[in-house]
Amino acid sequence: MKEKRDLKVQAIENGTVIDHIKAGQALNVLRILGISSAFRATISFVMNAPGARGKKDVVKVEGKELNVEELNRIALISPRATINIIRDFEVFQKNNVLLPSYVEGVVRCINLNCISNSSEPIKSKFSVLQSEEEGVILNCLYCEHAILEYIAENLL
Amino acid sequence: MSFKNRHVISMKDFSRKEIDYVLDTAEKLEPVARGENRSRLLDGKIVALLFFEPSTRTRLSFEVATQRLGGQVLNLGSVEASSVMKGENLADTIRVISNYADLIVLRHPLDGSSRMASEFSSVPVINGGDGSIHHPTQTFLDLYTIRRESHLEDLKIAMAGDLKYGRTVHSLCHALSLYGAEMIFVSPPELSMPSEIVKDLQKNKIKVKETNSLEEIIGDVEVIYMTRVQRERFLDPEEYEKVKHRLKVTGSLLKNVDSNLKILHPLPRVNEISPAVDATPHACYFQQAFYGVPIRMALLALAMGVME
């Protein structure tokens, strides 16, 4: 019932609601999902909305159930985000984002001398690890450089 | 253990067992490297040497290694005279050359270029040094030198000089940690070992100590691995002069040390080992440069599947 109330403000009939996004990261969530001006569906988002666990961002995509693999990339910048699949105004399915073990073409390597930052016909590739101390760590599969922070700043 | 068609890109791709296997193979090939025995193992094979950066020892030792095994070398020659100058990317160069040769040795200024090359090549790629991070054949030869001249298991080793930017020491630390080791890092604070590497070693239960004086620790180690300290790393030229003297192995420093102490250096050296040390039984660096030949022979033979 509570979920229904949360979503009521701008309830959508069918689509995907990404909730509990780390405050201030909604625009980066759109980037990580590759949502640009060419995207046809209606998108709405709220930034810094008050929530039970402090401020949060919410992104709603109408009429489209987004691909789970793509959605899981959100865990790179907001590991506590949840994905709600909405059908006929009801939450049909709710899941936490799962950190992928590998990402390709999502983040730029912070090592400027890395071959993935050159004009070669390749995409950046990282293995992804979760460390208790350091959070999300990306390891470049080309130069082996580790990215421990500034992941959001280096989204492609 | 089959190495056929395997790329040699980063030391992190090799387990201890696999490293031992390469070192054993190098030992078998050492008489051929010395010219005492003849070999036709690479008869009919062509090794392409693509060096996009200057190199003396690595390129020459790969040439010698190929020729001692009866193979032929295909040289890219100068970058200025090649299709690279017409704007061809590395991926295309690799696709073309891998149809001409049986193996590619690549040296390139960008980090990760060998890994990328391995994705586009139809033949094995050996990383001859890419960017500032990987140079696995150097690490293999360093390990081989330590095994031949001292011992690998539970070694007490000091690494001295530029530990911040020196790629050979980073890779060597990782490889030695597979054998258990006690490591002492000797450097000025501005060139100290990166903290991530120290943390990683400690996680793997490797004893690590850091200091800035060679004199203080010279009696406690079995091997000293010296590296070059470059003047351009220092903002203050006076600081460079001070460090240069503090991190120098001289005849007098070696006066009372254990006779089994071995000194290694990836070369070229500038001031960090005085010529007086060359004639002592401690000096291993020229021998180390020679060991590059059997190691590269082993990697060539294994990757092309002519030895198993």
HADDOCK unambig.tbl for C-alpha pairs under 7 A between the chains (distance, minus, plus):
assign (segid A and resid 113 and name CA) (segid B and resid 110 and name CA) 5.52 0.50 0.50
assign (segid A and resid 113 and name CA) (segid B and resid 111 and name CA) 5.84 0.50 0.50
assign (segid A and resid 114 and name CA) (segid B and resid 110 and name CA) 5.77 0.50 0.50
assign (segid A and resid 114 and name CA) (segid B and resid 111 and name CA) 4.66 0.50 0.50
assign (segid A and resid 114 and name CA) (segid B and resid 112 and name CA) 6.03 0.50 0.50
assign (segid A and resid 115 and name CA) (segid B and resid 110 and name CA) 5.48 0.50 0.50
assign (segid A and resid 115 and name CA) (segid B and resid 111 and name CA) 5.78 0.50 0.50
assign (segid A and resid 115 and name CA) (segid B and resid 112 and name CA) 5.57 0.50 0.50
assign (segid A and resid 115 and name CA) (segid B and resid 113 and name CA) 5.56 0.50 0.50
assign (segid A and resid 120 and name CA) (segid B and resid 89 and name CA) 6.14 0.50 0.50
assign (segid A and resid 120 and name CA) (segid B and resid 90 and name CA) 6.92 0.50 0.50
assign (segid A and resid 120 and name CA) (segid B and resid 91 and name CA) 6.63 0.50 0.50
assign (segid A and resid 142 and name CA) (segid B and resid 112 and name CA) 4.23 0.50 0.50
assign (segid A and resid 142 and name CA) (segid B and resid 115 and name CA) 5.73 0.50 0.50
assign (segid A and resid 142 and name CA) (segid B and resid 116 and name CA) 6.80 0.50 0.50
assign (segid A and resid 143 and name CA) (segid B and resid 111 and name CA) 5.13 0.50 0.50
assign (segid A and resid 143 and name CA) (segid B and resid 112 and name CA) 4.24 0.50 0.50
